[in-house]
Amino acid sequence: MSGDESFYDNAVQAAKSLIKRFNPRGEYLQAWGTPDGSRTDRGRINIDVMMNLGLLYWASAHSGDLRYAQVATQHARTTRLALMRPDGSTAQVGDFDAETGVWLRRETHQGFCHDTCWSRGQAWGLYGFTTCYRYTGIESFLWTARAMAEYTLRNLPEDLVPFWDYGCPDIPNTYRDSSAAAATACGLLELAACEPDRERAARWADWAARITDSLWRNYSTRGTEVPALLLHGSRSVPHGYMDHALIYGDYYFMEALTRLARPDIADRAFPEPQALAIV
């Protein structure tokens, strides 16, 4: 958008670095550790990586090299099969045998346990699968995003800001995650922008606006001295990081506000993706 070619070069280099993490045996992008690291690290995926796939699609659209988009699509398909459950919820982490590509099990890192649903991860999945659909038109990605959205909306508390894990047995006496709410709002707005069903599109947009409004009314830092926009984020409750501000919560809150209040700016900041012919 700026016309500065150095940004383009750096972004393409980032995409080149990311696809080095692709394991062709399991058809996934390694989540953590170095590509030559331990067998456990080399076999791990997580739902968070769905948010990185937009970079790969962008790189293919602007460079003409479809390798990036092909890796992104293969990883999304693997994530859908490995981490999504029939009710539309997701596990955060999945383990493969790095040498054979054989699927092993579901796990978690920041959620309550392997069979609950970490709320920020659910938001990453919703937004990420929507991005995949916008670039590829592959309908299974749209269906996946819809299912994730429906699960999320069924499980939001009264003020629409989720607890840190939808399956935490301590609800309601546990921590919220305002960053999960902000990312969810953005994912719903992205889904509304590409949803072919007008009634569904209006519903996604309405929920996004309501979530964003609740964040402003109930979780903003106005009247405090906290150097952030949102209170009550939870980076990782199992690791003791909870009830604090999070820079990415602030980012997605601003993205949602921009999309809702300044569509003229949003059209420039979040342009319509260039469709890619991926099978």
C-alpha positions in Angstrom: 0.0 0.0 0.0 2.9 2.4 0.7 4.7 1.8 -2.5 7.9 1.1 -0.7 9.4 -1.9 -2.4 11.6 -2.8 0.5 8.5 -3.8 2.4 7.5 -6.1 -0.5 10.9 -7.8 -0.5 10.8 -8.3 3.3 7.3 -9.8 3.2 8.3 -12.2 0.5 11.4 -13.2 2.4 9.2 -13.9 5.4 7.0 -16.2 3.3 10.1 -18.0 2.1 11.3 -18.5 5.7 7.8 -19.7 6.7 7.5 -22.5 4.1 10.9 -23.9 5.2 8.8 -25.2 8.2 6.6 -27.3 5.9 6.7 -31.0 6.5 5.6 -32.7 3.3 5.0 -36.1 5.0 2.3 -34.8 7.3 1.5 -31.8 5.1 1.7 -29.2 7.9 3.7 -26.2 9.0 5.7 -26.9 12.1 4.5 -24.6 14.9 7.4 -24.4 17.3 11.1 -24.9 17.5 13.6 -25.0 14.6 13.1 -27.1 11.5 16.1 -29.2 12.5 15.0 -29.4 16.2 13.7 -32.2 18.3 11.4 -34.9 16.8 8.6 -33.6 19.1 8.9 -30.0 18.0 9.1 -31.0 14.3 5.9 -32.9 14.7 3.8 -30.2 16.3 1.1 -28.0 14.7 -1.1 -25.5 16.4 -4.3 -23.6 15.6 -2.3 -20.3 15.9 -0.5 -21.0 12.6 -3.8 -20.4 10.7 -3.2 -16.7 11.2 0.1 -16.9 9.3 -1.4 -18.3 6.1 -2.6 -15.0 4.8 1.1 -14.1 4.4 1.6 -17.1 2.1 -1.4 -16.4 0.0 -0.4 -12.8 -0.3 3.1 -13.9 -1.4 1.7 -16.1 -4.2 -0.7 -13.4 -5.3 2.0 -10.7 -5.6 4.9 -12.9 -6.8 3.1 -15.3 -9.1 4.8 -18.2 -7.3 2.0 -20.6 -6.3 4.3 -22.6 -3.9 3.3 -20.4 -1.0 -0.4 -20.7 -1.5 -0.1 -24.5 -2.1 1.6 -24.9 1.3 -1.0 -22.7 3.0 -3.8 -24.7 1.5 -2.3 -28.1 2.4 -1.7 -26.9 6.0 -5.2 -25.6 6.3 -6.6 -28.9 5.2 -4.4 -30.8 7.6 -5.4 -28.4 10.5 -9.1 -28.9 9.6 -8.8 -32.7 9.8 -6.5 -32.8 12.9 -7.7 -30.0 15.2 -11.4 -29.4 14.4 -14.1 -31.3 16.3 -17.6 -32.2 15.0 -19.2 -29.5 17.2 -17.1 -26.7 15.6 -14.6 -26.4 18.5 -10.9 -26.8 18.1 -7.9 -28.2 19.9 -4.9 -25.9 20.1 -2.1 -28.4 19.4 -1.7 -31.5 17.3 1.2 -34.0 17.2 2.5 -36.0 14.2 5.4 -38.3 13.9 7.8 -35.9 12.1 9.5 -38.7 10.3 6.5 -40.6 8.9 3.8 -37.9 9.0 1.5 -40.2 10.9 -1.1 -38.4 13.0 -0.7 -39.1 16.8 -2.9 -37.0 19.1 -4.5 -33.7 20.1 -2.9 -31.7 22.8 -2.9 -28.1 24.2 -0.3 -25.6 25.4 -2.4 -22.6 26.5 -5.8 -24.2 26.9 -7.2 -26.1 29.9 -6.7 -29.6 28.5 -6.5 -31.4 25.2 -10.3 -31.9 24.8 -11.4 -28.3 25.8 -11.4 -25.3 23.5 -8.9 -22.4 24.1 -10.9 -19.3 23.2 -8.1 -17.3 21.5 -7.2 -20.4 19.5 -10.8 -20.7 18.4 -10.6 -17.0 17.2 -7.4 -17.7 15.3 -9.1 -20.6 13.6 -12.2 -18.6 12.6 -10.2 -15.8 11.2 -7.6 -18.1 9.5 -10.1 -20.4 7.7 -12.0 -17.4 6.5 -8.8 -15.9 5.1 -8.2 -19.3 3.3 -11.7 -19.2 1.8 -11.3 -15.6 0.6 -8.1 -16.4 -1.3 -9.1 -19.9 -2.6 -12.9 -20.1 -2.8 -12.6 -23.7 -1.4 -16.0 -24.2 0.2 -14.8 -26.6 2.9 -12.9 -23.6 4.4 -16.1 -21.5 4.4 -18.0 -24.4 6.1 -15.2 -24.7 8.7 -15.3 -21.0 9.5 -19.1 -21.0 9.8 -18.9 -24.0 12.2 -16.3 -22.3 14.3 -18.4 -19.1 14.4 -21.5 -20.9 15.5 -19.6 -22.8 18.3 -18.2 -19.5 19.5 -21.5 -17.6 19.5 -23.2 -20.5 21.4 -20.6 -20.4 24.1 -20.1 -16.7 24.7 -21.1 -15.4 28.2 -23.6 -12.7 28.7 -21.2 -9.8 28.1 -19.8 -11.5 24.9 -16.2 -11.6 26.1 -15.1 -15.2 26.4 -13.4 -16.9 29.3 -9.9 -18.0 28.5 -11.1 -21.5 27.7 -14.7 -22.4 26.7 -14.4 -25.7 28.6 -12.7 -24.5 31.8 -14.6 -26.2 34.7 -14.1 -23.0 36.9 -16.4 -20.9 34.7 -17.6 -18.3 35.8 -15.0 -18.0 38.5 -12.0 -17.7 36.2 -10.3 -15.4 33.8 -11.6 -13.7 30.7 -9.5 -13.1 27.5 -10.4 -9.7 25.9 -7.9 -10.5 23.2 -9.9 -13.5 22.2 -13.0 -11.3 21.9 -11.2 -8.8 19.8 -9.8 -11.4 17.4 -13.3 -13.1 17.3 -14.9 -9.8 16.3 -12.3 -9.4 13.4 -12.8 -12.9 12.3 -16.6 -12.4 12.2 -16.2 -9.2 10.2 -13.9 -11.0 7.7 -16.4 -13.8 7.4 -19.3 -11.3 6.9 -17.3 -9.7 4.0 -17.1 -13.0 2.1 -20.2 -14.8 3.2 -22.4 -15.6 0.2 -25.5 -15.9 2.3 -26.8 -12.4 3.0 -28.7 -13.3 6.2 -25.6 -15.1 7.6 -23.4 -12.1 6.6 -25.6 -9.7 8.4 -25.6 -12.0 11.5 -21.8 -12.2 11.6 -21.5 -8.5 11.3 -24.0 -7.8 14.0 -22.3 -10.1 16.5 -19.0 -8.5 15.7 -20.3 -5.1 16.4 -21.9 -6.3 19.7 -18.6 -7.9 20.8 -16.6 -4.8 20.0 -19.1 -2.6 21.8 -18.9 -4.7 24.9 -15.1 -4.5 24.8 -15.3 -0.7 24.7 -18.0 -0.5 27.5 -16.7 -3.1 29.8 -13.0 -3.8 29.1 -11.4 -0.6 27.9 -8.7 1.2 29.9 -10.4 4.5 29.9 -10.2 6.1 33.4 -7.1 4.1 34.3 -3.4 4.6 33.9 -2.8 1.3 32.0 -0.8 2.1 28.8 -3.0 0.0 26.6 -6.5 -0.1 25.1 -8.0 -3.3 26.7 -7.9 -4.8 30.2 -8.3 -8.4 31.2 -6.4 -10.3 28.5 -5.0 -13.7 29.2 -1.8 -14.6 27.4 -1.5 -18.1 28.9 -3.4 -19.0 32.1 -1.6 -22.4 32.5 1.7 -20.5 32.6 0.6 -17.8 35.0 0.0 -15.0 32.5 -3.5 -13.7 32.9 -5.6 -10.6 33.6 -3.4 -8.1 31.9 -3.2 -6.0 28.7 -2.0 -7.7 25.5 -0.6 -5.8 22.5 -2.4 -8.2 20.1 -5.7 -7.7 21.9 -5.2 -3.9 21.3 -4.3 -4.5 17.6 -7.4 -6.6 16.9 -9.6 -4.2 18.8 -8.4 -1.4 16.6 -8.9 -3.5 13.5 -12.5 -4.2 14.5 -13.1 -0.5 15.3 -11.6 0.5 11.9 -13.7 -2.0 10.0 -16.9 -0.9 11.8 -16.4 2.8 12.1 -14.1 3.8 9.1 -14.8 1.6 6.1 -13.0 4.1 4.0 -9.7 3.3 5.9 -10.6 -0.4 6.2 -10.9 -0.7 2.4 -7.3 0.5 2.1 -5.9 -1.4 5.1 -7.7 -4.7 4.4 -8.1 -4.8 0.6 -10.1 -7.6 -1.1 -7.7 -10.6 -1.6 -6.7 -11.6 -5.0 -8.3 -14.9 -5.8 -5.9 -17.8 -6.5 -6.5 -21.0 -8.5 -5.7 -23.6 -5.9 -7.0 -27.2 -6.0 
